[in-house]
């Protein structure tokens, strides 16, 4: 489904985010399923069922 070079690279290496980096093959074009903010997720993030960093931080740690 995904190429190794797509799925193994994070948008913000060394930080808390699990989102994948955006690229020409993997643009950030999907809205967050939780808050609805546009262009927050790449196709890989979307396929993995992720939400945007803001919503993930709020749900996991009590907010920004």
SULCOR-V701277 format. One record per helix or strand. SS is the DSSP state (2 for helix, 1 for strand). FROM is the first residue (numbers start at 0). LEN is the number of residues. Records with the same first field share a line. If there is no record, write none. Layout:
# SULCOR-V701277
SS: FROM-LEN + FROM-LEN
This chain:
# SULCOR-V701277
2: 3-4 + 42-5 + 52-9
1: 9-1 + 19-1 + 27-3 + 40-2
